[in-house]
Each structure stands twice: as structure tokens, then as C-alpha cells.
Amino acid sequence: MSLEKEERIIIPDENGEEHLFEVLFTFDLGQTEETYVSVVPTELKEDEDVEVFTFRYEEKANDGDELAIYHIESDEEWELAMVLI
């Protein structure tokens, strides 16, 4: 499953509550050989600022329709990703 611009995906938070996000774009980092996705929440209040979230992701080998989403945890990885965003 390759993510497409304007596609919507569901990402659970740390409490297991699911949130719907719209995909802005995906990108690969040659330095890390990882794939990343930048998304925005679809449920925004009228006066709320839009926050863009970026995650590292992998397609699950056993099911092409499911993704494994990972938080970017190291400062080095964030610095590499921020250059492309």
C-alpha cells in the first residue's frame, strides 16, 4: 500500500483512541533508508491552528493494506526529516 496525497488514514494515540488524518505527502530519507509520512488531523475546530505530524512508517509484510507507524524519537532523525519538510 503506497500512501497517496489526500488519502486518509487512522492513527491510534497512546490511549488507543483512533484519530483520522489526511496524508499531505510521503518521503524517503536516503540517509536512513526509511519512509515517512506527514499528516494533518481531519477533525479541526474552526479557530484551531493546523498541526502537521510526521511519522516513520513501514508497510506490514503480511498485509499490504496495513501500516506500522512509528514516532520519530531521535534528534538526529528529526533534523534529517525537517530538511525535506
Sequence and secondary structure as in RCSB ss.txt:
>XXXX:A:sequence
MSLEKEERIIIPDENGEEHLFEVLFTFDLGQTEETYVSVVPTELKEDEDVEVFTFRYEEKANDGDELAIYHIESD
EEWELAMVLI
>XXXX:A:secstr
    TT EEEEE TTS EEEEEEEEEEEETTTTEEEEEEEES   TT     EEEEEEE TT TT EEEE    H
HHHHHHHHH 
